[in-house]
Amino acid sequence: MRIVLLLTAAAATLSLAACGSKEPEAPAVENNVVEVPEDLAPVNETLPPENVVNEVAPAVPPPAFTDDEQMRDDADATGLTARLPRNDSEAPVANEGAAAQR
């Protein structure tokens, strides 16, 4: 019986303590925006040129590769076609695809 009375009193104390606390008020938000008078606002008075000549040559289309040629070229560029020797005593074989292109 004493435990029930003690737990009830503790629960009542905690609930009253929780209800009595107030959240702190948030500080007032200040407006830091400064109004610029229209006579002081910057104005772009220069006009763009009317006739702009584009003197750039058209781009040259890239050479056409088949899918297999493109895959081999990418593999050669990243070193994925390098051959490794089966024995540790031999030196690695050079990349044949890269040598043929040079």
Secondary structure, DSSP 8 states (H G I E B T S, - for coil): -HHHHHHHHHHHHHHHHHHH-----------------TTTS--------S----------------HHHHHHHHHHHHTTT-B--SSTTS--B--HHHHHH-
